[in-house]
Amino acid sequence: MTRLLVCFLPAVLLLGAAGTGCAGVPHGAAPQDDNGPILLFRSGFEADSAVEPGSATSDKLVGSDHTVAGNRNWTTIAADTAGRLRGGKLTYHSGDWACRRATIVPDPTTPNNRVLRLWGVACPDSPKFRIQADFSSPVQQGLKEFSCSVRLYVPETMATLRNYPRAIDWLTVAEFWNDPAWTSREDTEHAFRVTVGIGKNAGVGEDLYFRISTDDFSHTGTGADRKYKQIHLEVERARHFPIPFGQWITLEYYFRDGDQDGGFFHMAATPEGGERQEVCALRSTMHSPRNPDPKGVTYWAPIKLYTSMGLAAWMQTQGQELELLFDDLAIWTGRSPRGE
């Protein structure tokens, strides 16, 4: 059973259709109007989708979800989109499959539905914990405006984080780059990032909420000694939307590249069976303020579990592991049919 959802991200892409479809867009169909959104890719991780084992640092998603129409094959995603979209690589940071891995598993609420599970525990001698599904577009075709939708399930076991004594400012679930910092050449170093994460105030018993931040980057050194430094620009804390546990949430992202007057990042969330709520509506510059010719989003991870190894280790002291489930990913150019 596959149900596609809708989401909004930084001026580039991603959207889905929920249940019977989005307003004006039949389920499984992409609009033909040149002025409307164009579906690039969608997957609910149904058979014959699979995770193909790779190396210690990466696996990849392969195969097609035959329950949906349109571009739905991880193996041929680049060819199907005429090179506009690449995706399916699952990237890990440190450790091995014994301490972190992405797998396709039965939905805990609907066993005949398949979902992508990101799971892990602390790995010795590593400062970070990271699993992510990577997407990219060539610089010449960066996503200047796009929408994205994905469902997120935060297991009941993750409610243990409510008792983490310190504030949580680093638990990333999605990330969007306009010129990635680690690939910036010395003549084009204008990295910019929008991060969607889970946050918490300091103290025991505090609710978890979505935390949206934007960052610029500065660079020093040359050649192999080239390093980048994060510069925080803006942070939005959606304390009005406590994250529910053991319940699917449809996340919608919309991203539009632009300056202070035109840049926009929107995020909405709909708990299953509940009402759609605005999480963030950030009208701000959506590229590096020093970038004279922004290309749009060229690298992003709409499915991600990234935090400090300290947080992962604390969860283990509580007898718990890090875990997030994702389902029904859809990516579109332009604005989602649901609008802002």
Secondary structure, DSSP 8 states (H G I E B T S, - for coil): -------B-SSS------TTEETTEETT-----TTS-EEEEEE---TT-EEE---SSEEEEESB-TTS-SS-BSTTHHHHTTTS-EEEEEEEESS-TTTEEEEEEE-SSSTTSEEEEEEE---TT-SEEEEEEEEE--GGG-BSEEEEEEEEE--GGGGGGGG-SS-B--EEEEEEEES-GGG--TTS---EEEEEEEEE-SSTT--EEEEEEEEEEEEES-GGG-EEEEEEEEEEEETTS---SSSEEEEEEEEE--STTT-EEEEEEEETTS--EEEEEEES--S-TT-SS---B-EEEEEEEEEEHHHHHHHHHTT--EEEEEEEEEEEES--TT--
